[in-house]
Amino acid sequence: MNRYILLIACSLAVVLLSGCIEELVPLENVSGSPDPSMYEFDVFLNGSQLNGNFARTSTFYLSTTPSVKVVNMIDNESLLDIMPPEGITTTDDDVLSNIVVIADPAIHTSSSIEVFQNYSKEQKVSSFNYTVSKKVIKGQKHIYLNFSEPIRGYVAYTMAVPTSQNFLHISEAPSVVRVVLPKDHTTGNPLLGRARPDPEDIYYDDKGRMNLVWYNMGTEKSSVVGMFEALFKTGIQTPPSTRKLIAVKFYKDSAPAHLLVAGVILFSLALVVIADYFKKRGKLRKLREEIEAGAKGKKPQA
């Protein structure tokens, strides 16, 4: 009997120490009934086709609250790897909420823009079940949504973020990342903050929101490797780096103007202080000269 108890205890310890506890989560039971009306299922592909399928396209709709709405376009994939930003104070169960899946098995559909357009118009939640697993790899938390078979369609969710106006995302190739700023917000000011790396495309949608786009269709070589290749005129094989950190600092459209006004006011005050300093310095110098002149003009007493 003791041997069986020890075996069960060891099995539980292996599961707990592995850092990856997998749980079957029916779609209907995740954070209540999923509400697709909260999301914008916009067909955004821009010719990002790779090996007959579209590269995964993730759109992040930022807000002024510590949360972001994410809409992923999945084309013939069964695993979604989500890397939430560090610094979130909520529990693991609260990082993702309102998970919505609008898709079909990839084997029943074909890869085309029309398929995604139909899904975006219908917005009928699919009855897929999926597993949710969490794991920490090299200090980075991962949340996996794993479907039993490859799907084609949309996977949307709301993700908690540590701060409301400083967005961070780790993208993996091949992928397309689009960040939609809240209306009346912008980025790009060198003092207030900007997007890093520089977006490959910037445009405004029909709602007047700034859209930033990064295309990461494959792996990239560092500038140092490129310099050596140019110097020695030969190709250098490097381990593929499939991740890219995207950071976006955004703020109200009026913030740069307010910063300029504040700068002008501070500069004016600085000029007033400097002018007053030189004025008082001149008076003190004149007074010293008068005192020195008076002292030299005195005759010694007999």
C-alpha positions as CSV (number, residue, x, y, z in Angstrom):
1,M,0.0,0.0,0.0
2,N,2.8,2.4,0.9
3,R,4.4,1.7,-2.5
4,Y,1.2,2.8,-4.3
5,I,0.8,6.0,-2.2
6,L,4.5,6.9,-3.0
7,L,3.9,6.3,-6.7
8,I,0.8,8.5,-6.8
9,A,2.7,11.2,-4.8
10,C,5.6,11.1,-7.3
11,S,3.2,11.4,-10.3
12,L,1.5,14.4,-8.8
13,A,4.9,16.0,-8.1
14,V,6.0,15.6,-11.7
15,V,2.8,17.2,-13.0
16,L,3.0,20.1,-10.6
17,L,6.8,20.8,-11.1
18,S,6.5,20.6,-14.9
19,G,4.9,24.1,-14.9
20,C,2.3,23.1,-17.5
21,I,-1.1,22.0,-16.2
22,E,-3.5,21.4,-19.0
23,E,-7.2,21.7,-18.6
24,L,-10.0,20.9,-21.1
25,V,-12.1,24.1,-21.3
26,P,-15.5,24.0,-23.1
27,L,-16.0,27.2,-25.1
28,E,-19.4,27.8,-23.4
29,N,-17.8,27.8,-19.9
30,V,-14.9,30.3,-20.4
31,S,-15.7,33.5,-18.5
32,G,-19.4,33.1,-19.1
33,S,-21.1,33.2,-22.5
34,P,-18.7,34.6,-25.2
35,D,-19.9,37.9,-26.7
36,P,-18.6,38.4,-30.3
37,S,-20.2,41.9,-30.4
38,M,-17.3,43.2,-28.3
39,Y,-14.8,42.6,-31.2
40,E,-14.2,43.9,-34.7
41,F,-13.7,41.0,-37.1
42,D,-12.0,43.0,-39.8
43,V,-10.6,41.1,-42.8
44,F,-7.0,42.3,-42.7
45,L,-4.6,40.1,-44.8
46,N,-2.8,42.5,-47.2
47,G,-1.5,39.6,-49.4
48,S,0.4,38.0,-46.5
49,Q,0.1,34.6,-48.0
50,L,2.8,32.0,-47.2
51,N,3.0,28.5,-48.6
52,G,-0.6,28.5,-49.7
53,N,-2.0,29.8,-46.4
54,F,-2.2,33.2,-44.9
55,A,0.3,34.1,-42.2
56,R,-1.2,34.5,-38.8
57,T,-2.6,38.1,-38.5
58,S,-3.1,39.5,-35.0
59,T,-4.9,42.8,-34.5
60,F,-4.6,44.6,-31.1
61,Y,-7.3,47.2,-30.4
62,L,-5.7,49.3,-27.6
63,S,-7.7,51.4,-25.1
64,T,-7.1,53.8,-22.3
65,T,-7.9,51.0,-19.8
66,P,-5.5,48.3,-18.7
67,S,-6.9,45.8,-21.2
68,V,-6.6,45.2,-25.0
69,K,-9.0,43.4,-27.4
70,V,-7.1,40.9,-29.6
71,V,-8.5,39.4,-32.9
72,N,-6.4,36.7,-34.5
73,M,-7.0,35.4,-38.0
74,I,-6.0,31.7,-37.9
75,D,-5.4,29.9,-41.2
76,N,-4.9,26.1,-40.9
77,E,-3.4,26.1,-37.4
78,S,-4.3,24.2,-34.2
79,L,-2.2,26.0,-31.5
80,L,-2.3,29.7,-30.4
81,D,0.7,30.7,-28.3
82,I,-0.2,33.8,-26.2
83,M,2.6,35.6,-24.3
84,P,1.0,38.1,-21.9
85,P,3.1,41.2,-21.0
86,E,5.0,41.0,-17.7
87,G,3.8,43.0,-14.7
88,I,0.2,42.0,-14.7
89,T,-1.2,42.0,-11.2
90,T,-4.3,39.9,-12.0
91,T,-4.4,36.1,-11.5
92,D,-3.7,33.7,-14.3
93,D,-7.4,33.0,-14.7
94,D,-8.1,36.7,-15.3
95,V,-5.5,37.4,-17.9
96,L,-7.8,36.3,-20.8
97,S,-11.5,36.8,-20.8
98,N,-14.4,36.6,-23.3
99,I,-12.7,34.1,-25.6
100,V,-14.6,34.0,-28.9
101,V,-14.0,31.4,-31.7
102,I,-15.6,31.9,-35.1
103,A,-14.1,29.2,-37.3
104,D,-14.4,25.8,-39.0
105,P,-12.1,22.8,-39.3
106,A,-9.5,23.8,-41.9
107,I,-10.1,20.5,-43.7
108,H,-13.7,21.7,-44.5
109,T,-12.8,25.1,-45.9
110,S,-10.2,26.6,-48.3
111,S,-7.8,29.5,-47.7
112,S,-9.3,32.6,-49.2
113,I,-10.3,36.1,-48.3
114,E,-13.9,35.3,-49.0
115,V,-14.0,32.6,-46.2
116,F,-12.8,35.2,-43.7
117,Q,-15.3,37.8,-45.0
118,N,-18.1,35.3,-44.5
119,Y,-17.0,34.6,-40.9
120,S,-16.8,38.3,-40.1
121,K,-20.3,38.9,-41.4
122,E,-21.9,36.0,-39.7
123,Q,-20.2,36.3,-36.3
124,K,-21.7,33.0,-35.2
125,V,-19.7,31.5,-32.3
126,S,-18.4,28.1,-33.1
127,S,-18.9,25.1,-30.7
128,F,-15.2,24.2,-30.6
129,N,-13.7,22.8,-27.4
130,Y,-10.0,23.5,-26.7
131,T,-7.5,23.0,-24.0
132,V,-5.9,25.8,-22.1
133,S,-2.4,25.3,-20.7
134,K,0.0,27.6,-19.0
135,K,3.8,27.4,-18.9
136,V,6.8,29.5,-18.0
137,I,9.7,29.3,-20.4
138,K,12.9,31.2,-19.7
139,G,11.0,33.5,-17.4
140,Q,8.3,34.3,-20.0
141,K,4.7,33.2,-19.3
142,H,2.9,31.4,-22.1
143,I,-0.8,30.6,-22.4
144,Y,-1.7,28.0,-25.0
145,L,-5.0,27.6,-26.7
146,N,-4.9,24.1,-28.3
147,F,-7.6,22.9,-30.7
148,S,-8.1,19.2,-31.5
149,E,-7.5,19.9,-35.2
150,P,-6.3,22.8,-37.4
151,I,-8.9,25.5,-37.8
152,R,-9.5,28.4,-40.1
153,G,-11.2,31.6,-38.9
154,Y,-11.1,34.0,-36.0
155,V,-10.0,33.6,-32.4
156,A,-10.6,36.7,-30.3
157,Y,-10.1,37.5,-26.6
158,T,-9.7,40.4,-24.1
159,M,-6.2,40.4,-22.4
160,A,-5.2,42.3,-19.3
161,V,-2.1,44.5,-19.6
162,P,-0.1,46.1,-16.8
163,T,-0.4,49.7,-18.1
164,S,-3.0,51.5,-20.3
165,Q,-0.8,53.6,-22.6
166,N,2.4,51.6,-23.0
167,F,1.8,48.4,-25.0
168,L,4.2,45.5,-25.4
169,H,3.9,42.5,-27.6
170,I,6.2,39.6,-28.5
171,S,5.5,38.5,-32.1
172,E,6.6,35.2,-33.7
173,A,7.4,34.7,-37.3
174,P,5.7,34.2,-39.6
175,S,3.1,36.7,-38.6
176,V,1.5,40.1,-39.3
177,V,0.8,42.4,-36.3
178,R,-1.5,45.4,-36.5
179,V,-2.0,47.8,-33.6
180,V,-5.0,50.1,-33.6
181,L,-4.7,53.1,-31.3
182,P,-7.8,54.5,-29.6
183,K,-9.5,57.4,-31.4
184,D,-7.9,60.8,-30.8
185,H,-4.6,59.2,-29.8
186,T,-1.3,59.1,-31.6
187,T,2.4,58.1,-31.3
188,G,5.7,59.0,-32.8
189,N,6.8,62.0,-30.7
190,P,10.5,61.5,-29.7
191,L,9.9,63.1,-26.3
192,L,6.5,61.5,-25.4
193,G,7.2,58.1,-26.9
194,R,7.0,56.2,-30.2
195,A,6.6,52.7,-31.6
196,R,9.6,50.4,-31.6
197,P,10.6,49.1,-34.0
198,D,9.3,51.6,-36.6
199,P,6.1,50.3,-38.2
200,E,6.3,49.2,-41.8
201,D,2.9,50.8,-42.5
202,I,0.9,53.6,-40.9
203,Y,-2.6,54.6,-41.9
204,Y,-5.9,55.8,-40.5
205,D,-9.0,53.7,-40.8
206,D,-12.6,54.9,-41.5
207,K,-13.0,55.6,-37.8
208,G,-10.1,58.0,-37.7
209,R,-7.9,55.7,-35.7
210,M,-4.1,55.3,-36.3
211,N,-3.2,51.8,-37.4
212,L,0.4,50.6,-37.1
213,V,1.5,47.4,-39.0
214,W,4.5,45.1,-38.8
215,Y,5.2,42.3,-41.3
216,N,7.3,39.5,-39.9
217,M,7.1,37.0,-42.7
218,G,10.4,35.2,-41.8
219,T,13.5,35.4,-39.7
220,E,15.7,38.4,-39.6
221,K,19.5,38.8,-39.3
222,S,21.0,41.3,-37.0
223,S,22.9,44.4,-38.2
224,V,26.2,42.9,-37.0
225,V,25.7,39.8,-39.1
226,G,24.8,41.9,-42.1
227,M,28.0,44.0,-41.6
228,F,30.2,40.9,-41.6
229,E,28.4,39.5,-44.6
230,A,29.1,42.8,-46.5
231,L,32.7,42.9,-45.3
232,F,33.6,39.4,-46.2
233,K,31.2,39.1,-49.1
234,T,29.8,35.7,-47.9
235,G,26.6,34.5,-46.3
236,I,26.7,33.6,-42.6
237,Q,24.3,31.0,-41.3
238,T,22.8,32.0,-38.0
239,P,20.2,30.3,-35.7
240,P,16.8,31.6,-36.7
241,S,15.3,34.3,-34.4
242,T,11.6,34.1,-34.7
243,R,10.6,36.6,-32.1
244,K,10.3,40.4,-32.2
245,L,9.4,42.7,-29.4
246,I,7.0,45.4,-30.4
247,A,6.5,48.4,-28.0
248,V,4.0,51.2,-28.6
249,K,3.7,54.3,-26.3
250,F,0.6,56.3,-27.2
251,Y,-1.1,59.4,-25.9
252,K,-3.8,62.0,-26.8
253,D,-3.4,63.9,-30.0
254,S,-3.3,67.1,-28.0
255,A,-0.4,65.9,-25.8
256,P,2.4,67.1,-28.2
257,A,0.8,70.6,-28.4
258,H,0.5,70.7,-24.6
259,L,4.1,69.7,-24.3
260,L,5.1,72.5,-26.7
261,V,3.1,75.1,-24.7
262,A,4.6,73.8,-21.4
263,G,8.1,74.0,-23.0
264,V,7.5,77.6,-24.2
265,I,6.3,78.6,-20.7
266,L,9.3,77.0,-19.0
267,F,11.7,78.6,-21.5
268,S,10.1,82.0,-21.0
269,L,10.4,81.6,-17.2
270,A,14.0,80.6,-17.6
271,L,14.7,83.8,-19.7
272,V,13.0,85.9,-17.0
273,V,15.1,84.3,-14.3
274,I,18.3,84.7,-16.3
275,A,17.5,88.3,-17.1
276,D,16.8,89.1,-13.5
277,Y,20.1,87.4,-12.5
278,F,22.1,89.5,-14.9
279,K,20.2,92.7,-13.8
280,K,21.0,92.1,-10.1
281,R,24.5,91.1,-11.0
282,G,25.0,94.4,-12.8
283,K,23.7,96.4,-9.9
284,L,26.0,94.6,-7.5
285,R,29.0,95.2,-9.8
286,K,28.1,98.9,-10.0
287,L,27.8,99.1,-6.2
288,R,31.1,97.4,-5.7
289,E,32.8,99.7,-8.2
290,E,31.4,102.8,-6.3
291,I,32.6,101.4,-3.0
292,E,36.1,100.7,-4.4
293,A,36.2,104.1,-6.0
294,G,35.2,105.8,-2.7
295,A,37.8,103.8,-0.8
296,K,40.6,104.9,-3.2
297,G,39.5,108.6,-3.0
298,K,40.1,108.8,0.7
299,K,43.3,110.6,1.9
300,P,45.2,109.1,4.8
301,Q,44.8,111.0,8.0
302,A,47.9,112.9,9.5
